[in-house]
C-alpha cells in the first residue's frame, strides 16, 4: 500500500469519495485499509458505524477525502432512520461512490435499495463485492452482481485483495496535482452522553456531519472534520459520550471510551460540554481531571442554555456555584454559554477558541520570568525542607502547550503543592493567563539563588 499516504485534510477543496452500503458489508474495513489507520470501529455487528468519518489520503500523487458512512437499512428503529437520512443528505456533497456488497451473502433486497439511492445521486459509481476470499472463484461469485450494470471489483478487504483495483478506479477520476497539507489545532468535543456534543459539532461545521438523536450513546466513534476561524485551520473531533465505567458493559462502549481517551491525549484543546439545565456533575469532574492530567487546554461549554434560561432566569449564578463546587481543583475554567440547536453563543465560543489558541502558545522570555520570580518569592516565605530553607535559582518556560515552567531549586522535594499553586496564581495574574491550566516543575540545581 505504498501508494497511499494518509494525513489530515488540507485547506483546499479535495474530491470526496464516499463508501456506502448496507450494514456489516465491510465499509469500515475498507476505510481503515485506504487510510492506513484504525479510526473506524470494526466489529462483526450491524450498525457499528453511526457517524461519517473523513480522512484525506494521497493516491499516486493525487489527493482525495475518503468518507466512511453508516450502514443503510430499512430497519424501523430511530437510529437506522437517522443514518439513512444522514447518508442520503451527504451524497449530494461527494464526487464519487464506492458501493460495498457482501459476496458471501449475495445480492439482497437491501443491496438493491442502496443501489437505487446511489444511482439517484448521479455520481460515478464503483460496486465492490467484498468477502471473496478465494481468488479463483471471484468471477463465479461476481456473476449475480452484474445485474446492476456497473463496473465491478471483487475483493477481500481482510486479505487486501482488490484494493489496488479500487485505488486505480479512484485515481483515474481524480484531478492532477494536490494541495499542501497543513496541520490544524486539534479541538475535541467531550462530555457525558446526550449533552449536545454532536449538535455543537454540526453548528460549528455548518453541516450535518455528526449524527444527532435523543438516544444516549449514538456516537461511538471519534469523528474528525476541519473548520476555519479567521483563516486559521482547526481539526474538530466529536467524540463518544463518556459514561461511568460500571455502565460500560457492552464491547462498543468500552471501545468508545478508549477512543475518547485517545482523542483527549491527541488533542490540543478540549471543549467539555455540560448540560446547562443540569450543571456539572461528579462525572464531569472526572472527565476534567483526565483532561488536566494530560495537560490540555479546556473550555467549559454550558450547552442547552436556552432551556436553562426558560427554567430559571438566574441559572448562570446556580451554574457557576456548581462549577466552583464540582471543579474546585480548577475553579477558573473559562465558561461559554451556548444553545447548539438554536446556534446561540457560537460567536462567543469561536472567540474563546481563538483566545485559547493565543494563550496556549504564549511565550514568556526567561528574563521576564525571573524578574517576576524575584518579586513573587519575596511576597511569600520560602518553603522549608527539613531544617533548610528552599532556595530558588531561576525559572524558565518549557516548550509545552499550554505553558509549563521549570523552577530550579536546591531542594525540589520541599516545594509542596500549596507553594506551586501560589506561584501558578501569581504567574496567571502577572501574564494575563487566568483560565489557563499551567504547570510548574521543580528540578534540583546548585548555584546562586535569586
N, C-alpha and C positions, 0 to 999 in steps of 0.2 A: 504494500500500500504506500510505497514511497512517493507516489504521485499526489498524495493528499497531504495537505498541511492544515491543521485546524487552529483557529485563533479567534479573538473577539472581533465583533463586527466593526468594519471601517465606517468612516464618516460619510463617504459617498454611497449612493444607492447601489445595491447589488441585486442581481436577479435572484428570485426566490423559487426554491424547489420544495414543494410540499409532498410529504409522504402520507398517503391516506389509505384507508381500508377498514374492514370490519375488525372487531376486537380479536386479539390473540393470533394475528397472522404473521407477526414479526416486524412490525413497523419500528418499534423502539430498538430492536436488534440492529436493523439496517442503519438507523440514525447513529447508533454508537459506533458501528463499523466505519461509516463515512466520516464521522467527526473525530474518531480516534479517542473518544472519551466515553466514560460510562456515566453520562449525565442523565440519560433516561433510565427509569426503573424498568428492569426486565424481569418479569415473573410470569410463570405459567398460570395466569389468572386473568380472565377478561376484564377490561375496564381499568387497567392499572394506570395508563397514561390518560390524564384528565385535562392537562393544560397543554398549550402549544409551546414546545421547546424550540429555540432558534440558535443556530450555530453557523458561523461563517467558515468556509473551507476553501482551499486552493486546489484546483484540479488541473495539473499540467499548465501552470501559469495563468489560469483563469479563476476568478473568484465568484462565489455564489453563496447564498444563505440556504441552509437546509432546515426545514420545519418538520418536526415530529408532531402529529396531531392525535387526538383521542379517537378511539375506535367508534366507527359509525354503526349503529344498530337500531333496529326497530323496537327494542325493549321499551316498555311503557314507563319505566321509572324516571324520576325528575332529572337525575344526573345524566342519563343517556340522552334525554331530550335536550338538555343544555349543551352537551357535547355536539350533538347533531347540528344544533342551531349555530354554535360557535364555529365549527368546521366549515359549514356552508358559507357563513359570513366571511371567513378568512380567504376562501378560494378566489374571491374577486380581486384580492391584492397580490396573488402569486403569479408566477410566469410559467412554471412547468409542474406537471403532476406525475408522481410515481404511485401507481395503484397496486397495492400488495394483496396477493391472494394466497391461499394455502393449498399447495399441490397434493398434500396427503388427503385432505378432505374433499377436494374437487370443487366445482362451481356450486355455489349455494344461492338461494333466493336473495340473501342479504348482499352477496357479491354483485348480483345484477342491479340491486337498488343503488349500491355505491357507484357502480359504473354509470348509471343514469345521472347521478349527481356530478360525477367527474366530467361527463360529456357536456352537461349543461353549462359548465364553467368555460367551455370553448378554449381550452389551453392545451398545448402539446402534451400528449399523454403516453406514458410507457407502462404497460402492465407487467409486473414482476411476480412470477409464481414461485413462492418460497417453499422450503422444506422438501426439495427434491434432492435427497442425499445421495441417490445412486445415479451417477453421471450418465451411465449407459442407457438409463430408462427415461431421460429427460424428454426426448421427443415424443415418446409414447404418452407420458403423463401430461404433456402440454396439449395434446390433441383436443380435448374438450374445451380448452380455453380459447381456441381460435374462433369460437362463435362471436367473440366481441369485435373481431375485425381490426384489431390494433396490433402494433408491434409487441412481441412477447419476449421476455427473458426468463429462462429457467434458472433458479438459484437455490442455494442453501447458505443462508447468512451465517449459520453456525460454523460451516466449513469454509466460508469465504468464497464459495462458488458463485459465479455470475456477477460478482461485484465489479469486475473490470468492464463488463459489457454495460452495466448501469452507468459507470463513470464516463465511458465513451459516448453514450447517448446524451448525457448532460453536457459534456464538453463540446460536442458538435454544435450545440444550440446556444452556448454562451458567447457573448461578445468578446473580442480580443482585448487585452490589457486588463489591468487590475488597479484598484485603489490601494494606497498605502494604509496599512492597518495602524490605528493608534489606540493605545490603551487608555481607557477612561477610568475615572474614580469609581470603584465598585461600591454600590449602595444597596444594602439588603434590607428588606422589609420583614420583620419578625414579630411574633406575638402569639397569643393563645388563638385557638381556632375561633372562627366566626366573629372576629372583631373588625373586619373590613379591609384586610390586607390586600386581597386581590382587587377590590373596588378602588382602593387607593392607587394601586399599580396602574390600573386602566385609566384612572383620572390623570395621572402624571404622563402616561404614554399617549393619551388621546385616542385610544383604540381598544377594542375588545380582544385583548390577547390572553388575559388570565380569566379562567373560568370563575364565575360568580354565582353562588347559590346560598340559600339559608342553611344548607346541611354542613355541620361542622366536619372538618377534615376533608373537604372536597379537593384541596390542593395537596398532592403528595410528592410533587417534585419541586426542586428549586428552578425557577423559570427566569431566564435572562433576556433582557432587551435593552437597547440603547436609547437614551434621550439626551437632549441638549439644553443647557441653560447659558445664555449669553455666549453662544458658540463654543462652550466647553462641553466635552463629551462625558457622560456618566453611563455606567452599566447598571441597570436596575435589576435586582434579583428579588423575585417574590417567592417566599419560602413556605413550606408546610407549617401548619399551626403546631406549636409545641404544647403537648399535654403532660400531665404528671406521669412519671414512669410507670406507676401502678396501673394506669389506664392504657398503656401501650402494649396490649396483649397480642394484637394481630401483627403479622410479619410486616405489612405495609406501614404500620405506624412506627415500628422500630426503624425501618429503612428511612422513613420521612424524618424522624428525629435526628438520625445520623446526618442526613443531607443538610438539614437546617444548621446543625452544629458545625458542619464543614463550611457552609456558607458564611457563618459568623467568622470563622477562622480566616477565610479568604477575602473578607470584605474590608473596606476602608472606613465606611460609615454605615451605621445601623439606624433604621427607623423602628423604634419599639412602639408598636401600635396597641393602644389600650382603648377599650370601650368607655367613652366618656360618661355614659349613663351608669356604669358600674364602678368606675375608678380603678386604680391599680390594686392588685392583689398580691398575696404571697407568691403565687406562681410567676407573676410579672417580675417580682423582685428577684426570683431565681434566674429568670432569663437575663435580667440586667446584670446580675453578678457574673453570669457566663460571658457576657459581652465585655465587662470590665476586666475580667481575668485574662481575656485575650487582648487587652489594651486597645480597644477600639473606640472611636468617636461615636456618640449615640445621641439621637434626638428622641424625645418622648412625644408621640403623636396621639392626642386625645381625639379619636375619631368618633363619629356619631354625635358631635357636639350640638347639632341642631335638635336632636331628640332630647339631649340632656337639658338644653335651654327651655324646651317646652315643659319639662318636668319641674325645673327649678331655675328661676332667672339668676340666682346666685350660685349656680353649680360650680363655677370656677373656684370659689372660695373652698367649697367642700372638696373639690378635686385636688387642689393644692395642699390641703391639710392631709389628704390621703397619701399624696406624694411624699410629704415630709415624714409621715409615719412609716410607710412601706419601704421607701427608698432613703432611709435615714443615713445610709452609708454613702449616698450621692445626692444630697438634698438640692444641689443647684443645677440639676439636669435641665437642659433647655426644653420648654414645652411649647408645642404648636397645636392649636385647636382647629380641627377640620371636620368637614362632612363630605366624604368622598362621593356619595351618591348625588349630592347637590353641587359638588365641586366648589364648596366654600372653604376658605382658608388655604387654598392651594398656592396663592401668591405668597402668603406668609411662609408656607412650607418651603417653597423654592428659594425664597430669600434666606431662610435659615440654613438650607443646604449649602448655599453659596458662602454664608458666614462660616459654617463648619469647615468647609474646604480651606478657607483663608486661615482659620485658626490652626487647623491641622498641620499646615506647612509653614507656620511662623518660625522663623529662625532668629534667635537672640544671640548677639555676639558674646563671647566669653568675657570680654572686658565689662560689658553692661551687666552681665550676670554677677560678676564679682563685686562691682560697685554696689549692686543691690544686696548681695550676700553679706557684705561687711555691715551694712546698716541693719539688716534683718536679725543677725545673730547678736547684735548689741541690744536689741529690744527684748530678748528672752535669755535667761540664764542657760549656759551650755549644759547639755546632759552630763551626767556623771557615770563613769564606768568603773565600778569598784570604788577605789578611793581617788580616782584620777578624773579630771575634767576632760571631756572630749574636745579636741582641738580640730577645727576645720581649716583646710589648706586652700582649696578653691572649688568652684562649681563650674561645670560645663554641660552643654546640651548634647544629647546623643543624636543619631540620625533617625530615630524612630518617629512615627506619626500615629497619633497626636504626640506633642512634645513630651520628652522624658529627659531627666537630668541625672548627672552623676556628681555627688559631693565626695571629695576626698578628705579623709579624717584619720586621726591616729588610732581611734578605737571605733570602728563601724558598728560593732555589736552594742555600743552604748547609745546609739541613736534609735530610740523607740518609735513606735507608730505615732504617738501623740506629737513628738517633735517633727516627724516627717509631715504630718498634717499641718502643723504650724507653718513650716517652710512652704508647703504647697499653697496654702491660703495666701501667704504673702506674695508668692510669685503671681498668683491669679490677680491679686489686687494691683500689683506693680505693672504687669504687662497686659492687662485687659484680657484675661483668659478665664473669666468666670464661665462655668458650664463645661469647661474642657477637662476631661479626665487625665490629669497629669500624674506622672510617677517620678519619684526620686530614689535612686540607688545610692548607697554609700559604700565606698571602697576604701581599703586601707592604703595610706600613704604616709611616709615620713617627710618632714620638711618644715618649712617656715609657715606658721599659721597665719590666718587673716587677722 
